[in-house]
Amino acid sequence: MIISNLFQAFGAPIILAVVDGRKEWVFGSDRFPIFADLIGEKWEGPVPGVTSKL
C-alpha cells in the first residue's frame, strides 16, 4: 500500500508526534516549524546561525 493512501498524507517527510498522549501527524518539509512548536522547540531553519548570501 502506498503510504500516502494509508495515512492520507501528501508530502514528505511524514512525522508522527505523540504529544500529551495524542497523535499528531505532520507531513511536508515546510511543516518543520509546526512540528517544532508541537514538541516545544524553536525552529531555527535547516542550518541555524547561517545567513543567506543572496
HELIX and SHEET records of a PDB file:
HELIX    1   1 ILE A    3  PHE A    7  1                                   5    
HELIX    2   2 SER A   29  ARG A   31  5                                   3    
HELIX    3   3 PHE A   32  LEU A   38  1                                   7    
SHEET    1   A 2 ILE A  14  VAL A  19  0                                        
SHEET    2   A 2 ARG A  22  PHE A  27 -1                                        
END                                                                             
